[in-house]
Amino acid sequence: MIATDVDDRFNKWLGFFNVAVAAKDVDALLILFHPDAFWRDLLAFTWNVRTVEGHGEIRQMLDACLARTAPTAWRQTRPARLEDGIVEGIVEFETQAARCQAVIRLREGKVWTLLTSMAELNGLEASPSLDYVSHGGGDMAAMAKQPYCVIVGAGHCGLGLGVQLRNLGVPTLIIDRRERPSDTWRNRHDSLLLHTPSYFDQMPGFSYPDDWPLHPSKERFADWLDAYQSVMQLDVMTAAECVGAVYDDARGKWRLQVKRRDRAIELNPEQLVLATGLFGAPKIPDIPGKERFKGPQQHASLYRSNPHHRNCRCVVVGSGTTAHDIAADLFAGGADVTMIQRSPTIVMKLERLIEGFARLYGSEPKAQGMTTDLADLLLAATPLRTVVGVHQKLVKHVKEKDAAFYRRLESVGFRLTFGEDESGVFPQVLRDPGGYYIDVGASELVANGSIKLRSGVGITALREESVVLSDGSELPADIIFYATGYERSSFESILTPETAKRVGPLWGFGSGTRRDPGPWQGELRNMWKPTQQKGLWFHSGGIGVVRFYSRILALQIKARQAGIATPVYEGEAVRAFEAA
């Protein structure tokens, strides 16, 4: 089919859609959707981050939201394209509150997937904050007034959101318990590189130099964060730990208790964003005999390269990303390294995963006019249920293409998995970020025996100079590194138990797999959207992902500051979130 025919086909469908929307005719709209269609909405209709599936859920959402949203002027912005039988079109439209974008994918002439996403609030497109300028490095004595929003956490998530809020004119203070925003990266293990490509891992509004490495070191990225904060003129209070947060219903404000060095500070924002990551305290197994072991024992979060590791017998407990990185670094430094693999691990080569990023963000699509903003929109247009299917196909392809690689790993006893549903790394990250390794070289060291492996066992006891394994064998050891992960929650030390219970778990989408119980959610729990606690938001994820969702979150906070009604659609009910 030639391009003009594809475009004509899409425009014919869009014409029918425009007529049905203008008439607010839900029955006529549903005729244009496949029975198994997905509609993913980012604020435009629902003031929520929500996916509805099938005619029943789509009808329910339209019945609740169509009339008050009053969408108009749906118009195509790029020529439609055809790929694998799917016609894809990019559209703009307007609602009573905002200018919006849509990605529409047609199968057999009907909607298979629809993304509607808010882009700009009407009349509030860009207005830098003029009434809140501290230039005091977070010193409250230098600030003109209390911030409307406080972000806890000044890593890439907090800084990226801070830029989006600053651009929208929202008075915002970012606080972090570390001395520098970059310390969230500097304080990780020395050999860490960013595993996703830098052309995907751009921060909002500020691109890397042309000669930036594809996978920068954590030190280089940390330097970038410090420069980013400075150039973007963000108000960041460092060495400031948020030790408690209570919402005052009567005032519609938070009471944040902040400890900064020897001072106690109270902040009273209306909106609180926790950008502290998904994880809390390091998990270290309680092993009988720990006090008897003569050598050092430490969690992987404290690992640093050390010349004294040379010729030492080092045991790394765990087989995920951090365990592989540390084991490879120890081997490079001359240590004798053994990895303890307690459970099967997902392993996929970096180059296989980069292929997917390159199709949207690489040099070839850029040469054809693809912008980062458009690539982000297209990436967001795929509902989670179909994401799993896409990655199941990828895993099947990878297993065939890298069969020899996997045979070599298995030949030394490495226990492989590709997830409970064979969907690989990316769905695993969304369900429970752990239990995988994106191979950047350590797998070869395992396969060739440079990193020794004991798999299918755990440690049952420690002796003075050895570890006792669950199969009864004994392994000599001078140093033990526990790459055993972290507690799941990073916010329970800040929020009251009542608030934490009301909010519920973070992350995961109800896939019914290990550590991601159902029921099905269709979206990440509590991320970038209203929670069950007024004025409380969560912001987490990889650099490229939060670049896009920081904008979605910032628009919600701006709407509340501006006094715009934001009724939140939650399925069977619409929750009224009016501005205070």
C-alpha positions in Angstrom: 0.0 0.0 0.0 1.4 3.4 -1.0 1.8 6.2 1.5 -1.1 8.3 0.2 -3.5 5.4 0.5 -2.4 4.9 4.1 -2.9 8.6 4.9 -6.3 8.6 3.2 -7.4 5.6 5.1 -6.3 7.1 8.4 -8.0 10.5 7.6 -11.2 8.7 6.7 -11.3 7.1 10.1 -10.4 10.4 11.9 -13.3 12.1 10.1 -15.7 9.6 11.5 -14.1 9.9 14.9 -14.4 13.7 14.9 -18.1 13.6 14.1 -18.8 11.0 16.9 -16.7 13.0 19.5 -18.4 16.3 18.6 -21.8 14.6 19.0 -20.7 13.0 22.3 -22.1 9.8 20.8 -20.5 6.9 22.8 -22.2 4.2 20.7 -20.8 5.7 17.5 -17.4 6.0 19.0 -17.3 2.3 20.1 -18.0 1.2 16.6 -14.6 2.6 15.6 -12.8 0.5 18.2 -11.8 -3.1 18.1 -13.5 -5.2 20.8 -10.0 -5.9 22.3 -8.9 -2.2 22.0 -6.7 -0.4 24.6 -7.1 3.3 25.5 -4.2 4.7 27.5 -4.9 8.2 28.9 -2.4 10.5 30.5 -4.5 13.2 32.1 -6.3 14.4 28.9 -9.7 12.7 29.8 -9.1 11.2 33.2 -6.7 13.5 35.1 -5.0 10.2 35.8 -2.5 7.8 34.3 -4.9 5.0 33.3 -5.4 2.4 30.7 -8.9 1.0 29.9 -9.3 -2.2 27.9 -12.1 -3.4 25.8 -15.5 -1.9 24.9 -16.9 -2.2 28.4 -14.1 -0.2 30.2 -13.9 2.3 27.3 -17.6 3.0 27.5 -17.4 3.4 31.2 -14.6 5.9 30.9 -16.4 7.9 28.1 -19.6 8.0 30.0 -17.8 9.6 33.0 -15.4 11.8 31.1 -16.4 12.7 27.6 -18.9 15.5 28.3 -16.8 17.4 30.8 -13.6 17.0 28.8 -15.3 18.3 25.5 -12.4 17.3 23.2 -12.4 19.1 19.8 -10.4 19.8 16.7 -8.7 16.4 16.3 -6.2 17.0 13.5 -3.3 15.0 12.0 0.2 16.4 12.5 2.3 13.8 10.6 1.6 11.5 7.7 0.3 8.2 8.8 2.5 5.1 8.4 1.9 1.4 7.9 4.0 -1.2 9.7 3.1 -4.9 10.1 -0.5 -4.3 9.1 -0.9 -1.5 11.7 -1.7 2.1 10.6 -0.3 4.6 13.0 -1.2 8.3 13.1 -0.2 11.2 15.3 -2.9 13.7 16.2 -3.4 16.9 18.2 -6.6 17.9 19.9 -7.9 20.3 22.5 -10.0 19.9 25.6 -11.5 22.5 27.9 -8.4 22.4 30.0 -5.5 21.7 27.7 -3.8 21.1 24.4 -3.3 17.3 23.9 -1.7 14.8 21.7 -2.8 11.3 20.6 -1.2 8.3 19.0 -3.8 6.2 17.2 -3.0 2.7 15.9 -5.6 1.1 13.6 -5.9 -2.6 12.9 -8.3 -3.7 10.2 -9.6 -0.2 10.1 -10.5 0.1 13.8 -8.6 1.4 16.8 -6.3 -1.2 18.4 -4.5 1.2 20.7 -5.1 4.8 21.5 -2.9 7.1 23.6 -4.2 10.5 24.7 -1.8 12.6 26.5 -2.0 16.2 27.9 0.8 18.4 26.5 0.0 22.0 27.8 -2.5 23.6 30.1 -4.5 26.3 28.3 -3.1 29.7 29.1 -0.3 28.2 31.3 2.0 27.0 28.6 5.2 28.5 30.1 5.7 31.0 32.8 8.9 30.8 34.8 8.5 31.4 38.6 8.9 35.0 39.5 7.6 35.0 43.1 10.0 32.4 44.5 13.6 33.0 44.0 15.9 31.9 46.8 19.4 31.8 45.3 20.3 30.7 48.8 21.2 27.1 48.2 18.2 26.0 50.1 18.8 28.3 53.0 15.3 29.1 54.4 16.5 32.4 55.8 17.2 33.6 52.2 13.8 32.4 50.8 11.0 34.8 50.1 8.2 32.4 51.0 7.4 28.7 51.6 7.5 26.6 48.4 4.2 25.4 46.9 5.9 22.0 46.2 8.7 20.1 47.9 10.5 17.3 46.1 12.4 14.9 48.4 15.3 13.5 46.5 17.7 15.4 44.2 18.8 12.6 41.9 17.9 12.6 38.2 14.2 12.1 39.1 14.0 15.1 41.5 16.1 17.5 39.3 14.2 16.6 36.1 10.9 17.2 37.8 12.3 20.4 39.3 13.0 21.7 35.8 9.5 20.9 34.6 7.9 22.7 37.5 10.2 25.7 37.2 9.2 26.0 33.5 5.6 26.0 34.6 6.1 28.7 37.3 5.6 26.4 40.3 7.6 27.5 43.4 9.5 24.4 44.2 12.3 23.4 46.6 14.2 20.1 46.2 15.8 18.6 49.3 18.3 15.8 49.7 20.1 14.2 52.6 23.4 14.0 50.7 25.9 16.8 50.3 25.5 17.0 46.5 22.7 16.0 44.2 25.2 13.9 42.3 26.0 11.8 45.3 23.1 9.6 44.5 25.3 8.3 41.7 28.8 8.9 43.1 28.1 6.7 46.1 27.5 3.6 44.0 30.0 0.9 43.1 33.0 2.2 41.1 32.5 0.2 38.0 28.9 1.3 37.4 28.1 2.5 33.8 24.7 3.6 32.6 23.4 0.5 30.8 20.8 2.3 28.7 22.2 4.4 25.8 22.8 8.0 26.4 20.7 9.1 23.4 17.8 7.7 25.4 19.0 8.9 28.8 18.7 12.6 28.2 17.5 14.9 31.0 14.6 17.4 30.3 15.6 20.5 28.3 19.4 19.9 28.2 21.0 17.5 25.7 24.4 15.9 26.2 27.4 17.1 24.0 27.8 15.4 20.7 30.8 13.5 21.9 29.1 12.1 25.0 29.8 8.4 25.4 27.1 5.9 24.7 27.4 4.5 28.2 28.9 7.1 30.5 30.4 6.1 33.8 28.5 7.0 37.0 31.2 9.6 37.8 30.7 11.3 34.5 26.9 11.3 34.9 27.3 12.6 38.4 29.3 15.5 37.1 26.5 16.2 34.6 23.9 16.3 37.4 25.9 18.9 39.3 26.2 21.0 36.1 22.5 20.5 35.3 21.4 21.8 38.7 23.6 24.9 38.3 22.6 25.7 34.7 18.9 25.1 35.3 19.0 27.3 38.4 17.2 24.9 40.6 16.7 25.5 44.4 18.2 22.5 46.1 18.7 22.2 49.9 21.4 19.6 50.5 22.4 17.8 53.7 18.7 18.0 54.6 17.0 14.8 55.6 13.2 14.6 55.6 12.5 12.7 58.8 8.7 13.0 58.9 5.7 14.2 56.9 2.1 14.7 58.2 -0.7 16.2 56.1 -2.7 18.9 57.8 -6.2 18.5 56.4 -7.5 21.7 58.0 -4.8 23.8 56.3 -4.4 21.7 53.2 -0.6 21.7 53.7 2.1 19.3 54.7 4.2 19.6 57.9 7.6 18.3 56.8 10.2 17.9 59.5 13.6 18.3 58.0 16.9 17.8 59.8 19.8 19.8 58.3 23.1 19.3 60.1 22.3 20.7 63.6 19.1 22.5 62.7 15.5 21.4 62.7 13.4 23.0 59.9 9.6 22.7 59.1 8.4 23.1 55.6 4.7 23.6 54.7 4.2 22.8 51.0 0.8 22.0 49.5 2.3 19.3 47.3 4.9 16.7 48.3 6.8 14.6 45.8 8.8 11.6 47.0 11.6 11.0 44.5 13.6 8.9 46.8 13.7 5.7 44.6 11.9 2.4 45.1 14.2 1.0 47.7 14.9 1.6 51.3 17.5 0.0 53.6 20.0 -2.6 52.2 19.0 -6.2 52.9 21.8 -8.3 54.5 20.9 -11.9 55.3 21.2 -12.9 58.9 23.6 -15.9 58.7 24.6 -17.9 61.7 28.2 -17.3 62.6 28.4 -13.8 61.1 30.3 -12.6 64.2 32.9 -15.4 63.9 34.0 -14.5 60.3 37.4 -12.8 60.5 37.3 -10.8 57.3 35.2 -7.8 56.2 31.5 -8.2 55.3 29.6 -5.5 53.6 26.6 -4.8 51.5 27.2 -4.2 47.8 26.0 -0.6 48.2 29.2 0.1 50.1 31.6 -1.5 47.6 34.5 0.5 46.3 37.5 -0.7 44.3 40.4 -1.4 46.6 44.0 -2.5 45.8 43.8 -4.6 49.0 41.3 -6.9 47.3 44.1 -8.3 45.2 44.8 -12.0 45.8 41.9 -12.1 48.3 39.3 -14.9 48.2 36.2 -12.8 47.6 32.6 -14.2 47.8 29.8 -12.2 46.1 26.4 -13.3 47.3 23.8 -12.6 44.5 23.7 -12.8 40.7 21.9 -9.7 39.6 23.4 -6.6 38.0 25.3 -5.3 41.0 26.7 -8.8 41.7 28.0 -9.1 38.2 29.5 -5.6 38.2 31.3 -6.1 41.5 32.5 -9.6 40.6 34.0 -8.3 37.3 35.6 -5.4 39.1 37.2 -7.7 41.7 38.5 -10.0 39.1 40.0 -7.1 37.1 41.8 -6.0 40.4 43.4 -9.4 40.8 41.0 -11.0 43.3 39.9 -14.7 43.4 36.1 -14.3 43.0 33.2 -16.7 43.5 29.6 -15.7 42.8 26.9 -17.4 44.8 23.8 -17.7 42.6 20.9 -18.5 44.8 18.1 -18.4 42.2 17.8 -18.3 38.4 18.7 -14.9 36.8 17.5 -13.2 33.6 20.5 -12.4 31.4 20.2 -10.5 28.1 23.0 -9.0 26.1 23.1 -5.2 26.0 23.3 -5.0 22.3 20.0 -6.8 21.9 18.2 -4.3 24.2 19.8 -1.4 22.5 18.3 -2.4 19.2 14.9 -1.5 20.5 16.0 1.9 21.7 17.8 2.6 18.4 14.6 2.1 16.4 13.1 5.2 18.1 16.0 7.2 19.5 18.9 6.3 17.3 20.7 8.3 14.5 18.5 6.8 11.7 15.1 7.9 13.0 16.6 11.3 13.9 17.8 11.8 10.4 14.2 11.1 9.3 12.8 13.9 11.6 12.1 11.9 14.8 12.5 14.2 17.9 13.0 13.0 21.4 9.6 14.3 22.4 7.9 12.4 19.6 9.9 9.2 20.4 8.8 9.5 24.0 5.2 9.8 22.9 5.4 6.8 20.7 7.1 4.7 23.4 4.3 5.7 25.9 1.6 4.7 23.4 2.1 1.0 23.9 -0.1 -0.4 26.8 1.5 -2.6 29.4 -0.4 -5.7 28.4 1.0 -5.5 24.9 4.5 -4.5 26.1 4.6 -8.0 27.7 3.7 -9.6 24.4 6.3 -7.5 22.5 9.0 -8.6 24.9 8.0 -12.2 24.8 8.7 -12.1 21.0 12.0 -10.3 21.7 13.0 -13.1 24.1 12.2 -15.8 21.6 14.4 -14.0 19.0 17.2 -13.4 21.6 17.2 -17.1 22.7 17.7 -18.2 19.1 20.2 -15.6 18.1 22.3 -16.0 21.3 21.8 -19.7 21.8 25.6 -20.4 21.9 26.1 -17.7 24.5 23.4 -19.2 26.7 24.7 -22.8 26.3 28.2 -21.6 27.5 26.6 -20.0 30.6 24.6 -23.1 31.4 27.6 -25.3 30.9 29.3 -23.8 34.0 26.1 -24.2 36.0 24.6 -20.7 35.6 20.8 -21.0 36.1 18.9 -19.0 33.5 15.4 -17.7 33.4 13.6 -15.2 31.2 10.9 -14.5 33.7 7.8 -16.4 34.7 6.1 -15.5 31.4 9.3 -15.5 29.3 9.2 -11.7 28.8 12.7 -10.9 29.8 14.3 -7.8 31.4 12.0 -4.9 30.7 8.8 -6.3 32.2 10.9 -7.6 35.1 12.1 -4.0 35.8 8.5 -2.9 35.9 7.4 -5.7 38.2 10.3 -6.0 40.6 13.6 -4.3 39.7 16.0 -7.1 40.5 16.9 -10.6 39.4 18.4 -9.7 36.1 21.7 -8.7 34.4 22.1 -6.7 31.2 25.4 -8.2 30.0 28.2 -5.7 29.5 31.0 -8.3 29.8 30.7 -10.1 33.1 28.8 -13.0 31.6 31.9 -14.0 29.6 34.0 -14.0 32.8 31.4 -16.4 34.3 31.3 -18.6 31.2 35.1 -18.9 31.0 35.6 -19.6 34.7 37.3 -16.3 35.5 34.5 -15.6 37.9 33.9 -18.9 39.7 30.3 -19.9 40.3 28.3 -21.8 42.8 24.7 -22.0 41.8 21.5 -23.2 43.3 22.9 -22.9 46.8 22.8 -20.4 49.7 25.0 -19.7 52.7 23.9 -21.5 55.8 26.7 -20.5 58.1 30.0 -18.6 58.4 33.2 -19.8 59.9 36.3 -17.9 60.6 37.7 -18.1 57.1 35.0 -19.8 55.1 31.3 -19.9 54.2 29.2 -23.1 54.5 26.9 -23.6 51.6 23.4 -25.3 51.7 24.7 -28.4 49.9 27.1 -29.0 52.8 30.3 -27.8 51.1 32.6 -25.2 52.4 34.1 -22.3 50.5 37.3 -20.5 51.7 36.7 -16.7 52.0 38.5 -13.6 53.1 35.8 -11.0 52.2 32.1 -11.3 51.6 30.0 -8.8 49.6 26.2 -9.1 49.9 24.6 -8.1 46.6 21.3 -9.1 48.1 19.2 -6.1 47.3 17.2 -3.6 49.3 14.0 -3.4 51.3 11.1 -2.5 48.8 9.9 0.7 50.4 11.8 3.9 50.5 9.1 6.1 52.1 7.8 4.4 55.2 10.4 6.3 57.4 9.0 9.6 56.1 5.2 9.0 56.1 3.0 8.0 59.0 2.1 4.3 59.1 -1.6 5.3 58.4 -0.6 7.3 55.3 1.7 4.6 54.0 -1.0 2.0 54.5 -3.6 4.2 52.7 -1.3 4.8 49.7 -0.4 1.1 49.3 2.5 -0.4 47.4 4.7 1.3 44.8 5.6 0.0 41.3 4.5 -3.2 39.7 1.3 -3.5 37.6 -0.6 -6.5 39.0 0.9 -9.1 36.6 0.3 -11.9 39.1 4.0 -12.9 39.1 6.5 -13.1 42.0 6.5 -9.9 44.1 3.9 -8.3 41.7 0.6 -9.7 42.9 -2.7 -9.1 41.2 -5.2 -7.8 40.5 -4.3 -6.4 37.1 -3.7 -2.6 37.2 -2.6 -1.8 33.7 -0.3 0.9 35.0 2.5 1.2 37.5 1.1 1.5 41.0 1.1 5.1 42.4 3.6 6.4 40.0 3.3 9.9 38.5 -0.4 10.1 39.3 -2.7 11.0 42.2 -2.5 8.7 45.2 -5.0 8.0 47.9 -3.4 10.8 50.0 -4.1 14.4 48.8 -1.0 16.3 47.9 1.3 13.3 47.8 3.1 12.0 44.6 5.7 9.5 43.7 8.3 9.9 41.0 10.8 7.2 40.1 12.3 5.3 37.2 15.2 5.4 34.7 16.5 8.6 33.3 14.8 8.3 29.9 11.5 7.2 31.4 11.2 10.0 34.0 12.1 12.6 31.4 8.7 12.0 29.9 6.7 11.4 33.1 8.2 14.3 34.9 6.2 16.5 32.5 3.0 14.5 33.1 3.5 14.9 36.9 4.4 18.6 36.6 1.2 19.4 34.7 -0.9 17.8 37.5 0.8 19.9 40.2 0.5 23.1 38.1 -3.2 22.5 37.6 -3.8 22.3 41.3 -1.7 25.4 41.9 -3.6 27.3 39.3 -7.0 26.3 40.8 -8.1 24.1 37.8 -10.6 21.5 38.7 -9.0 18.1 38.3 -11.6 15.3 38.8 -9.7 12.0 38.8 -11.3 9.1 37.0 -10.7 5.8 38.8 -12.9 3.3 37.0 -16.2 3.2 38.7 -15.8 6.6 40.4 -14.5 10.1 39.7 -12.6 11.4 42.7 -12.8 15.2 43.0 -9.4 16.9 43.5 -10.2 20.5 43.6 -7.5 23.1 44.2 -7.3 24.4 47.7 
